[in-house]
Amino acid sequence: MSRKYNGVQAHIHSLNEFARFVPCAAHTLNLVGVHAAEVSPLMITFFGKIQAIFNFFSSSTLRWEKLMKTLTISLKGNSDTRWSAKKDAITPLHRQIKEVLQVLESIIHTPKTNAVSVCNAKELIIQIDFSFLSKKNERTEGFQNLRDVGVDNIIKAAAETAIQIGIEGDFPMKRKSKLKQMALYEAEDDFCRLSSETDFGSQCNLAFDSILTQIEWRFEAMSAVSSDFDFLSGHSLSKSSVDELKTKAKNLSKIYKADLDSSDFQSEMASFKYQAAAMMENFEKSSPMDILQLIHKYSLTDAYPNTAIAIRIFLTLPVTVATCERSFSKLKIIKNYLRSTMGQERLSCLAVVSIEHEVADALDFDDVISDFASKKARKMTLN
């Protein structure tokens, strides 16, 4: 859809050369998290175990009821399309792994439990090993500093949790697979042993590298747009020289030829740099929105028309369509299969109630019902 040469982006750009493509920040970041969770078979297996635990309890009302009597936070299912759902699925287990194991143990030792449930519960207990705990802690930490120093902290936290629930807190040695060499002088049984701790660290780094690489690649278009307008912030205006501001103003004028006058814009930036700094407190920390408010507050639009236009263009560039998607999701909830025959007018009214839910929650329903009944009453009082 956003392809440069044969997609919606290319079609819109052919109709309007001034249209700028800005990827949706919410959807782009979501894809970063989704791909990082699928970077290796071990990561996929880990989230599969999370989903298996949720499926085991949610598939039976009796098991779910027993679980909820023990937990304070409900378990959540994993999602393949939303990275935030992965965090929501891990958080309850991270905080209540001991309680979940206790419920699984009680299910195994309950006499009336059928053989299939006992077998599944035992299998889930076996799957919650030290490696599982390590990855659980990895997902609950921020990835910014984990790339360099976080793996040791993850392993340490997992070891403490393992001691609490009675699991061996150590990584076993792992034989590294090696292709058989064709040279005659090399023995067939040559191999090297790879510490599982080292292997775990490499798996963590794969996820971190994937996140950093995906962010850099997917936000490339947004970075390009930001670089065109970055000189309009207080920090850039205060730190950049007049010549640098003129150069950036000239380059931006080439992109928006119909909106900005190059020579006037350059002259404006040369004087606006000092006037704005004199009129604003904490000018270096001011955002483009703060600067635009300053222009309108002191009626400087006539003095700096191109500057005001450039800031308005920057602030009105769309950065996300998540709000629109949320609207469609909400409409899908309102118009479900039970309301398939409902008229358009009533559905619209339900949508308004959903949108204005804060006002609806504050209403006294007794007064609303009484008012509705008085207007719709079909009986007349006869004297």
Summary of the structure (lengths in Angstrom):
residues: 383
radius of gyration: 30.3
end to end distance: 71.5
largest distance: 117.3
contacts: 1003
relative contact order: 0.07
helix: 69%
strand: 2%
